């Protein structure tokens, strides 16, 4: 299992520090980043948290997936490598 987690359903007001604090209760957090729009710099409502240990990542998923935070339901699962998600905007075979 990967130690990096995807966190969806974040309130648009949540900061990197608040995200780190939420997950730190479940283990040692290496990084916590809220994804922002590159043009407006506003939160896109999701982020990523990386733990030092896999066991801590598993505990965080069990504890936080489906929980309400700032009025929104969190979706917490293992992050997939970039490019595994399909979709996207554009590409050569678009037309």
N, C-alpha and C positions, 0 to 999 in steps of 0.2 A: 504494500500500500504506500502511496505517496504521502509525504508529510505536509504537502501544500493543499489547502482547502479553498474551495469556491464558496463564497457567502453571498447569496442573493436575498432580495427583499429588504435591503437596508433602507432606512430612512435617508432621505436626501440631505439631511443635516448632519449625519454621522461623519466624524473625522477619523483620520488614521489612528490617532491616540485613543479615541473612544472604542474603536474596533479592537485595538490591541488590548485594552483594559477588559473588554467583554470576554475575550478568549484566554487571557492570562490566568483566569480563575481555573483553567483546565490543564495548564502546563506552561512550559517555557516557550514563549512566542519569539521566533527569530525575526519575523517581519509581518506587518499588517498594513495593507494598502487599499484605500477606497479608490475605485476607478473613476476618473473624471473625464468629461468631454474635452477634447483637445481645443475646441474653439471657445467654449463658454467657461471652462474650468469648473463647471458644476458637476456634482456627483451623478453617476449614472445608475445608482441604486444597487451596486454590487461591488464586491472586492475580493481580496485574497489574503489568507492568513497562512503563514508557514510556521510549523512547530519544529523544535529541536528533535523531538522523539515521536515516532510513529504512534506509540501508545497514547500519547497526549492528544494527537490529532483524532484518534478513534474516540477517545473520551469526549472531546469537544463536539464531534458529530452527534453522538448519542445524547448529549446534554442539551444541545442548542437547536438541532434541526426541528423545525416546526414550532419553535417557541416565538412568542411575540416580543418584539423589541421596538420601542418608540412607535407603537401602534401598527407595526407591520410584522407579518409572519416571515421568519427567517427560513431560508433554504440553505442548508449546509451539507456539502458533500465533497468527495475527493476531486481535486482539480484535474482536468484532463490536459494533456500537452496541447500547446497552441497548434491550431490547424486540424484538430480532431473534432471540432464542433460543427463542421459543415457550414452551409450558408455563407454569410459574409456579403460584402458589397463589392461587386465588380469581379474582374478576372478576365482573362483573355477569351474564354469561351462564352462570354456573355451574349453575344449577338448570334 
